[in-house]
């Protein structure tokens, strides 16, 4: 008897499924809803004034010859807002390298047809910042971006390595470091995008003038600076202030 009940039950639900796929006595296929999501590409481009920014090129900043070998920073907590203030939270953490040939990242997906604003965090929130980097996936597993000798300090949100011309002969010869770190150095920023999403992806380009990041820095009297200080707070402020979506 149980066997017959099972057969009848299966037949009933099979008929119900078939009926749901019939319309006006014409059989149609059951279709899944169309996927309307679009991938979101976030790209950073860097300039030094009117010229493309490059590592190992000598630039004059504040009247001093300076050469960069590293300028990297974390961006996280990325959110998109449309014109109705609906929000899409994107989970990716990205590590931007100003000297890389490309800084294009796929950071998630959205169903918005128009992106009004991009909200994000320079650095990492106070939860991620204190997780174990040895257990993390890229880009949070980069030991050079973490206070390995002081784990409580978390990650280096912005890392700058430079050579400075201290003897004024036009050739930078003295290595100096500026590392922005600790929870106090994270910075929220909001950028106007006003960008329609066409096709199956959104491509947002953030341009940054490196000279603006180090405005007011006294490179000649700069000692190795790590953690939170007047200088590193200023650089964090300058960096988010230099971001522009065109």
Buried (B, 14 or more C-beta within 10 A) or exposed (E): EEEEEEEEEEEEEEEEEEEEEEEEEEEEEEEEEEEEEBBBBBBBBBBBEEEEBEBEEEBEBEEBBBBBEBBBBBBBBBBBBBEEEEEBEBEBBBBBBBBEEEBBBEBBBBEBEBBBBBBBBBBBBEEBBBEEBEEBEEBBEBEEBBBEEEEEBBBBBBBBBBBBBBEEEEEBEEEBBBBBBBBBBBBEBEBEBEBEBEEEBBBBBBBBBBBBBBBEBEBEEBEEBBBBBEBBBBBBBBBBBBBBBE
